[in-house]
């Protein structure tokens, strides 16, 4: 049975709009959500522009058990677990620095 509702949002509505300085209290919001079924990781983001001056943002990453990440350390631990689950070994700090072409810690401090 065909729906009687019509889609009233254009593709242009998915993009950020030109700031309306002529409209008092003009604001705009962008909501971003995604979920990766393979890892069970979900992301929620909400950005708000208020009167062309203040950006407010909320960005949250959720682990497969539903807990919100408290720091990058939570994501690193999950990445390490995923590598180990498929028989891989996480790089040491020294190995990672070498792979990324970064100076050794002693050189970076000097």
Secondary structure, DSSP 8 states (H G I E B T S, - for coil): ---S------GGGGS-----TTSTT-EEEEEEEEEETTTTEEEEEEEEEETTTEEEEEEEEE-TTS-B--SHHHHHHHHHHHHHHTT-----HHHHHHHTT---HHHHH-
